[in-house]
Amino acid sequence: MNKSKKIIIAGGGGYIGSHAVARLKEFGWQPVIVDNFSRGNHDIAERLGVEIFAGELSDETFLDQIFSKEQYCAVMHFAASSYVGESVTDPARYYRNNVGSTLALLSAMLRHNVDKLIFSSTCATYGIPKILPIDETTPQSPVSPYGWSKLMIEQILRDYASAYNLHFVAFRYFNAAGALPEQKIGERHSPETHLIPLAIASAYNGLELKVFGRDYPTDDGTCIRDYAHVIDIADAHRVGLEYLLSGGKSDFFNIGTGKGHSVQQVIDTVEQLSGRKVNFVNASRREGDPAELVADAGKINSVLGWKPQYHKIEDIIQSAIDWHLADGFCN
Ligand SMILES: NC(=O)c1ccc[n+]([C@@H]2O[C@H](COP(=O)([O-])OP(=O)(O)OC[C@H]3O[C@@H](n4cnc5c(N)ncnc54)[C@H](O)[C@@H]3O)[C@@H](O)[C@H]2O)c1
């Protein structure tokens, strides 16, 4: 039996991957980071105190060098391009980087007899759902190349599982938020497109925040999303890893809190916690933005025993504010 505690974290220099590294270390695992730092942060990765392989996932020679060094028990695959809007204007980048790099990673895993993968999928694979909350049986019909690229990978994982005995867990995240300021890690995307960091930057730096759509069929007219704390998402990966290593069958799980918050509620919470005004302006709807995306997270709870520890949006946003102030994002 493979007793190795070494795990490859592809995309471990990014937002969610870096928190997964921190969480895994805390539980005695030995993660190593593989990242090309196209969108990640080398300084944040260095703070995690783990081995870093800087390079490109689609480079099979590079991957062979890494896989030859150690026997890894599994791979967690966070690496992707993940801007919905950019995927519409540059779909080639999304299919090449997301689908292409995943195929290269899977080939390297097969060559080196690593048969367990935990993959970052997304609620964007559901598209615009007709029924809420969204469970794993909700039909998947993406409305962007980003969502399609992730759905294609889901199908590839199914096929590799039946043909090559790959064992996988694919997590469909809704919205990741928050940070671990005490460990000096948090969200630093460039460009930033996520609401919470943008609202915080607006409160502290006066940057204009666009609210896309005020005429949705929600209580205040703004879109509703399901925000899970990034460390809860990281912990789901640890639990998913233990599940696969103890013989759990390949499967797909939503990760969310089951509770939605509107854009306006997030803005109000940032204002209340910071004591500052968010400089928001109303803008027209973005194409393909569903009014409401909220997870039914019952399956991950019943099969993996995972449930979020952070229930209050205030606590999630406070951790993000603390991080951004410490990181110097805000003055
Ligand atoms: N952040 C969210 O709310 C959210 C929601 C749903 C799904 N996801 C998915 O979760 C994963 C992690 O999201 P994130 O917000 O941490 O993203 P991120 O951009 O912060 O991290 C991705 C990391 O992957 C690296 N990377 C990308 N392509 C690579 C390649 N070809 N080779 C090597 N490294 C590469 C980047 O440099 C970056 O460090 C992504 O797959 C994303 O699609 C994120």
PDBQT file of the ligand as one rigid body, heavy atoms in Angstrom, charges set to zero:
ROOT
HETATM    1  N1  LIG A 401     -11.872  31.187  -6.652  1.00  0.00    +0.000 N 
HETATM    2  C1  LIG A 401     -13.114  30.698  -6.792  1.00  0.00    +0.000 C 
HETATM    3  O1  LIG A 401     -14.072  31.239  -6.216  1.00  0.00    +0.000 OA
HETATM    4  C2  LIG A 401     -13.358  29.469  -7.637  1.00  0.00    +0.000 A 
HETATM    5  C3  LIG A 401     -14.684  29.048  -7.849  1.00  0.00    +0.000 A 
HETATM    6  C4  LIG A 401     -14.900  27.893  -8.605  1.00  0.00    +0.000 A 
HETATM    7  C5  LIG A 401     -13.826  27.165  -9.121  1.00  0.00    +0.000 A 
HETATM    8  N2  LIG A 401     -12.552  27.622  -8.908  1.00  0.00    +0.000 N 
HETATM    9  C6  LIG A 401     -11.439  26.820  -9.468  1.00  0.00    +0.000 C 
HETATM   10  O2  LIG A 401     -10.538  26.565  -8.412  1.00  0.00    +0.000 OA
HETATM   11  C7  LIG A 401      -9.185  26.555  -8.871  1.00  0.00    +0.000 C 
HETATM   12  C8  LIG A 401      -8.364  27.509  -8.040  1.00  0.00    +0.000 C 
HETATM   13  O3  LIG A 401      -8.931  28.816  -8.118  1.00  0.00    +0.000 OA
HETATM   14  P1  LIG A 401      -8.108  30.070  -7.578  1.00  0.00    +0.000 P 
HETATM   15  O4  LIG A 401      -9.089  31.179  -7.353  1.00  0.00    +0.000 OA
HETATM   16  O5  LIG A 401      -7.223  29.632  -6.469  1.00  0.00    +0.000 OA
HETATM   17  O6  LIG A 401      -7.240  30.405  -8.879  1.00  0.00    +0.000 OA
HETATM   18  P2  LIG A 401      -5.789  31.072  -8.960  1.00  0.00    +0.000 P 
HETATM   19  O7  LIG A 401      -5.686  31.692 -10.301  1.00  0.00    +0.000 OA
HETATM   20  O8  LIG A 401      -5.540  31.910  -7.763  1.00  0.00    +0.000 OA
HETATM   21  O9  LIG A 401      -4.818  29.804  -8.883  1.00  0.00    +0.000 OA
HETATM   22  C9  LIG A 401      -4.530  28.990  -9.992  1.00  0.00    +0.000 C 
HETATM   23  C10 LIG A 401      -3.033  28.738  -9.983  1.00  0.00    +0.000 C 
HETATM   24  O10 LIG A 401      -2.721  27.866 -11.067  1.00  0.00    +0.000 OA
HETATM   25  C11 LIG A 401      -1.548  28.328 -11.689  1.00  0.00    +0.000 C 
HETATM   26  N3  LIG A 401      -1.569  27.836 -13.080  1.00  0.00    +0.000 N 
HETATM   27  C12 LIG A 401      -2.496  28.109 -14.026  1.00  0.00    +0.000 A 
HETATM   28  N4  LIG A 401      -2.202  27.471 -15.173  1.00  0.00    +0.000 NA
HETATM   29  C13 LIG A 401      -1.070  26.755 -14.941  1.00  0.00    +0.000 A 
HETATM   30  C14 LIG A 401      -0.264  25.895 -15.733  1.00  0.00    +0.000 A 
HETATM   31  N5  LIG A 401      -0.558  25.641 -17.004  1.00  0.00    +0.000 N 
HETATM   32  N6  LIG A 401       0.838  25.340 -15.164  1.00  0.00    +0.000 NA
HETATM   33  C15 LIG A 401       1.154  25.589 -13.881  1.00  0.00    +0.000 A 
HETATM   34  N7  LIG A 401       0.442  26.403 -13.089  1.00  0.00    +0.000 NA
HETATM   35  C16 LIG A 401      -0.664  26.982 -13.604  1.00  0.00    +0.000 A 
HETATM   36  C17 LIG A 401      -1.601  29.841 -11.572  1.00  0.00    +0.000 C 
HETATM   37  O11 LIG A 401      -0.324  30.452 -11.670  1.00  0.00    +0.000 OA
HETATM   38  C18 LIG A 401      -2.219  30.006 -10.174  1.00  0.00    +0.000 C 
HETATM   39  O12 LIG A 401      -1.228  30.054  -9.175  1.00  0.00    +0.000 OA
HETATM   40  C19 LIG A 401      -9.258  26.905 -10.360  1.00  0.00    +0.000 C 
HETATM   41  O13 LIG A 401      -9.186  25.710 -11.091  1.00  0.00    +0.000 OA
HETATM   42  C20 LIG A 401     -10.625  27.562 -10.519  1.00  0.00    +0.000 C 
HETATM   43  O14 LIG A 401     -11.139  27.347 -11.806  1.00  0.00    +0.000 OA
HETATM   44  C21 LIG A 401     -12.300  28.737  -8.198  1.00  0.00    +0.000 A 
ENDROOT
TORSDOF 0
